[in-house]
Each structure stands twice: as structure tokens, then as C-alpha cells.
Amino acid sequence: NNPLKYTDPSGHFLKAASWLFFFSCTAMSSGGDWKFSSDVANTVTNGMSQLGQFTIYKNNYFKITAGLDVYSIGVSVNASYNQGDWQAAASVGVGIQRDISAGVNVGYRTGNWMFGVSGGYSYNSKGNEWQYGFGATYNQSNSSYTLGFTHYGGDDAQTNWYASYQNGDFSFSMTNDAFLNIVNGNSSDKYRTAGFELGYGNLSIGVSIYTNNPVSESRENWPSPIYGENASGKGAYADGRRIYSAAYFGVSDGNTVSRIGIDSPWIQDAIQNGLHQSKFARILWGGSPYFPTDYSTPASFYLFNRFYSPYSLY
């Protein structure tokens, strides 16, 4: 799973109210000046203006801030470095639920290219989890193209690819484990199965889907309430299970990515199962089995807060 991901069926009302208030303040105060990008320089140059953060030290190349992390109702320390072609940013935070997370990004620019590495660690309800990633961004005029990979450790270990396109303030990003069977133990349909995001400036809307790892080869004839029988003829995973599927609004505030939304079964059915039975999937790889959707599970409140990683949406 991921640093500081909250699915909240019982309602942490204080956290929700605080998040909504500061989300609105951040969105209104940004003035459209911040931009999503895999370029670590954007994290460095735009990232330290967090609400509740106070500057501890600053010179021409280096800056340290500390204070309230309003999105997770915790405290954090953030640092940035920017000199010549090198940029770096780091963050350490502790949330009210004793979630601990830390992350670091380092980038090097040469010509139109930016090459970067990213790493992070979190301790949360799932225990110890860590991730590292790498990738490259090509900048051309007002556009940029990014391709990267992130490996996630812990109980739900896997590797995902990440791709994004940005033009001015607009951006589109997506991540998936498809086509990485060799590095994922001959499996490409588990855990962090699909995420995508549309961004404008520092704001975004997106979808994040997380499932179990269906180890059984057995299938069952489960018809989707939306699509009916699986048009690929592959039925559904007999032991497939949805963990969460959220549609969200997000904001990137320095070294922190924060989201608020709804975790609902129909989102997984509409998007994941829709793709698995689609003509597109049937042509490219023969389609995929459904993940049976737990429609009896009520929708819940979704909050997410983690360090910024340029090659991950999880």
C-alpha cells in the first residue's frame, strides 16, 4: 500500500474538515503559478510555500522548513537544494494517527532531458513499506514527456510503470503494472492495478484502484452489473477482491501530495472491469478476467497524503 492512505468509512470528521479548509485555501492562494511535472526542479522552486511551514534556514541553494502538515494533521520537516543542473527535495512527516513517512527526490538536467531518482519509506497500518523509482523527462518547447518505473516493497511488493504528458498547465499521468510480468512474478494484475490523473496547475482529478493478488487460476461466471458477461470470455477471478477504488480531487503542495474523494465499488467495476472486457483489451492481449465487485460494501470517505514522487501515483 502507500504512505498515509486513509479510507475512512467511520468518518474522521476533524481530519476531513481540516483537509477541506486547507485544500480550499491552497487552491485559492496558488494563483495558477504551480505546475505538475516530473521535473524535480518544480518541487524545489515551488514546493516550500506550504501552509503552516516556517523557514528554519535558507541560502542561495538550500532551504529547510518545518511546521504543521495541514493535510495529515501532523508535523513535517522539508528540505530543498538547487544548484546548477542538480535539484533535490526531501520530506519527513508524522501524522496524527502515528503514520510516519519520508521521501527524497534527486534530479539532474542536461540539455532538454531531466533524469531523476526517487525513494521513500512509510510506517502505517500495513506496517513497513518502502519504494524507489527512476525515470527521465524530455522537455520540448512548452511540453514534457515522462517515463519512469517505481518498485514498491513490503507485503504487496510489485513494480509499476509510470507515464505522463504535460502541456503548459495541463497534464495527464497514468500508472499500471501491465506488461511487467517478468519483474512481477509472472503476474500483471494485482495490488496497484491502475491509476490515472488529469491535472491543471497544482490541482488534479484522478482515479486510484487497488486489488488483492488473485493467485488462483480458477474462474467464475460473475456478470458485471454494468457490462454483463465478460466479453473476452475469461469470466472473473474466483478469488479476486477489490481493496479500494477511489475517485478524488488532489493538490500538490511542495513535497506533499494530498487527495480527497470517494472510495466506491462501482468505480472499480466501471473502470477496471470495463477495460478488461473492452474491445481494446481483447485486440491487444485477449482481454482479462473481471475482479468481482463487492457492491454490498458501502461507499466510504477517502483521504490520502504522501510525499511527492515524480514516478508514482500511489
N, C-alpha and C positions, 0 to 999 in steps of 0.2 A: 504494500500500500504506500501511502505518501505522507510526508510531513504535515501534521496539523490539518488533516482532512476530517471534517465533522459532518456526520449525518445525524440529524437531531430530531427524532420522532417525538420526544417528550418535551422539547422546547426549552432551550436555554435563553429565556426572554431577555435577560440583561445583555448577553452577548449579541443577540440579534438586534436589539435596539441600538446598541453602541455601534455595531457594524454599519447599520443603515445610516445613522447620523454621520459618521465619519466618511462613509462611502460618498454621500452627497456632498460633504464639504470638499473632499478631494476632487471629485468630478468638477465641481463649480470653480475651484481655485486653480485648476490645471491650465485653463485658458487655451487648451489645444496645443500646448507647446511640446508636450512629451510625445514620443513616438515609440511604438513597439518595433523591436529589431533584435536580431541575433547579435548585432554588434555590441560587444561588451562596453564600448565607449558610451553608449546611450545610458547604460546603467550607471556609469561613473559620473557623467556630466549632468544627468538629470535626476539621479537617484537619491540624493541626500536631502531633498526637501520634504522629508516625511513629517506629518503632523505629530507633535509630541516629542520630536527628536531635538536634542541640543548639541551644539558643536563642542567637542572636548579639545580637539587640536586640528589645526589647519595650516598648511603652507601651500606653495605653488603646485605641488604634486600629490600631496597626501592629505586625507581628511578622515577624522574619526568622529562619529556622533553616537549618542546613547540616549535612551529615554523610553517613553511609552510606545509600545506597538499597539496601536488602537484597534487593529483588526482582530488580533487574538487576545486582547485584553491581557497583555503581558509586557515584558521589557525586552529590549534588544540593544545590541551594540553593532554598529555598522562602520565599515572602513572602505575607502576607495583610494586608488592610486592611478595616476595618469601622467605619463612622461614619454614623449616621443611617440614611437609606434606601439608602446606597451600600455595596456589598461588592465586593471584588476579591481574586483569588488568582493567583499566578504561580509557575512552577517551571522550573528549568533543570537538566538532568542529563546525565551522561556515563557510559555503561555499559562493562563490561569488554571488549566487542567493538568499542569505539570508536563505538558508537551515540551520537548526540547528539540530544537533544530539548528543546524548550522550549514552554511553553504559558501562556496567560493567560486568565482569565475575569473579566468585569465584569458586575455586575447592579445594577438599580435597582428598588426596591419602591415601589409606590403602591397603597394600598388592598389588595385581595386579589390584585393582579397583581404578578408579577415579570418584568421584561424584561431580557434579557441578550444579550451578545455573547461569542464565544469565538474564540481564534486559537491556532495552534500551528505549529511547524516541527520537522522531524527530518531528520537525515542518517544513512542506514543503507545496507544492501546494495543497495538500489534507487536510491541517490543522494539528491538533494534532494527533499523532499516537504513540503508545507505544507497547511494547512486553515484555514478560518474558518467560523463559524456564527453564527446568531442565532435567537432564539425567545422564547416567552412561556409563563409558567406561571400558571395560575389556582388559587388556594388556597381551598378551601371546607371549613370545619369540619376534619375530620381527613384530608381527601383533597386531592389536587392533580392537575391535568391539564396536560400539557405538549405543545406542538407547536413544532417547530423545523426548521431546514434547515442542512446543512453542505456546503460546497464543498471538494473535495479537489483539490489541484494536483499537478504532477509528471507523470510519464509516463501514469499511469492516472487522468486527470482526470475528475471527474464530480461531480454534486450529488445528495445523498440527503435524503429527509425523515426526520424522527425524531418518534416519538410515545410518550408514556409516561403511565401512571396509577399513582398511589400512594395507599394507604390504610393509615395507621399505618406499621408496619414493612414491610408487603408492597408490592411494586411490580412492574409489568410494563412493559417497554420494547421497542420494535422499530424497525427502520430498513430502508429499501428504496429502490431507485431507480425503482420502478414509478410510472407516471403522470407522470413528469417528462421526457417525450420532447423537449419543446421546448428545455429547457435542457441536455439531454444529447446533442445532436446526432442527434435522431430515433432514439435508442436507449434502451431502458429495461431491458436485460437484460445487464449487463456488470459486471465488476470486483466492487464491494461489493454483491452482488446481494441478500443477505438476512442479517439478524442479529436475534436476539431474546433477551431475558433476563428471568428471574424472579429477584426479589431479596427478601431478608429482612434488614433491618438493613443492615450493610455487606457482607454476603455475597450471592453470586449464583450461579446456574447459567444457562448460555446456549449458543447456537449461533452461529457466525460462518462465512459462506460467501463465498468469493472465486473468481471465474472470470476467463477472458480475455474479450475483446470479440469475439464471433463476427461478423465483418464480412461473411461470405458469406451470400447468401440461399439457397444450396443446402441441401437437406435429405437426410437418410439415414434408412433404416428401422432404427433401433437399438432393440431391445426392452430395457427395464429388467429386470434380474434380479428386482426386487421387484414392479414393476407390470405388466410385459409391454409390449405395444404402447401407444403414446401414445393415450389415449382421445380426445384432442382432434383426432386426425387430422393433427397437424402434425409428426410424426416427431421428428427430432433435428437440432440444428445440425451440419452436416458438419465445421465447423472449431471447434466448441465444446470448451472444455477447462477442467477443474477446476484451480484453483491450490491452494486448500486448503479444507477443510471441517472445522471443529473443534467438538467439544462440550467445555465447560470448566466448572470451578469458578472463581469470581473473588472478589476482595476489593478494596474501595475504601479506600485508606489515605491520606487527605488529598488532596494534589494528584495522587496516583498511582493508576492502575487496573492491577491485576495479575491474571493468569489462568494456570491450569494445566489441561491437558486432553489430549485425543487428536485428532489430525488423521487422519481415515479416509475413504476413498472412499464407503463405504456411507452416511455421514451426509448427504453431498450428494445421493445418489440418493434416500434415504428422504424428505428434506425438500424440496429444490428440485424434483426431478423429480416427487415426489408432488404438490406444489402445482400444477405446470404441467399435469398431466393430470387434476386433480381436477374434480369437478362444479362446485365453487365457481368455479374459474377459467374453466371452459367457459361458465358462465352470464354472468359479469361481462365477460369480454373475449375469449371464444372459445378460451381455453387458450393454451399456449405450447409451443414445441419443447423437447424434452429437451436437457440438456447430457450428452453421453455420459460415463459414469462409468468412470474408469481403475481398475477392480478389481484389475488386476495390480500396482498400486502398494501397497506395504505401509503399514500404519498407522505413524504417527510421533508422537513426543512434541511437545507444543505448549506453548510459553511465550510470554506476551505481557505487555508492560509499556509503558505510555504515560502522558502527563499526562492529568488528568481533563478531559473536555469534556462539558458538560451537554447537548449536542445531537448526540452521536455514540456509536456502539458500535464504531466502527473506529478 
